[in-house]
Amino acid sequence: MIAANGTVATMDLQGKLLIAMLGMSDPRFDRSVIVLCAHSENGAMGPIINKPSRELRLSALAEHLGIPDVPKGRDIRVHIGGPVESGRGFVLHSDDWSEGQATMAIPGGLGMTATVDILEALATGTGPREALLALGYAGWGPGQLESEIRRNDWLIADPGADVIFAAEDGKKWSRALKAMGVDPVTLS
């Protein structure tokens, strides 16, 4: 990934996990795990998947959007997906649900949808098998992510549903590292 001359070789990171290294200079990304939904020469974007909102759940968003009551068992937690478009909702989900062109297909059996239709489907139980709801996302301009990778701000890993959709958000960072064979205790 990093060439001998220190440049980041051309790579497509779409569908990969970004795992923040200790000492991340931006506290918003401390111990963050991000699923890269898009990555090209124009930049990159994806939601943080392990920073849940303390008080916000699907039922509150549904009420705000006029969606009928969300049954208790379907009232999923909302995550703080990142600082870009933080008032807009994004649903990262399994690929068993699609809203045509409104759903971005992501390698590894994932999709991302940002329409009210998926919130209604989640509320009624007709949505995807697995889903993570986030407000906002992390975004990088052209070359910015590659520069951060060269600085060793991020590790890159293959995704796993056990990390992405795991119930315990507080363990996703260490679980993602362990899946790579890295013991979080040995990082410095």
Number of C-alpha atoms within 10 A of each C-alpha: 13 13 10 8 7 10 13 17 12 12 12 13 19 19 23 22 26 24 24 21 21 16 14 16 10 8 9 14 21 16 20 25 30 29 28 25 23 20 21 15 12 11 15 22 21 29 30 28 28 26 23 20 14 10 8 14 17 20 22 16 15 19 12 9 12 10 18 12 15 21 12 9 8 14 16 17 17 25 26 24 30 23 16 16 14 15 12 13 22 26 26 27 27 22 20 12 19 18 14 9 8 14 20 18 21 20 16 15 14 22 24 26 23 19 15 15 14 24 25 20 14 24 23 15 14 12 19 18 12 18 20 21 26 28 23 21 26 21 19 16 14 13 14 14 19 24 13 14 18 16 10 14 20 22 15 20 18 14 21 16 13 12 22 24 18 17 12 10 17 14 12 23 22 18 20 25 21 12 15 13 9 13 12 15 7 6 10 7
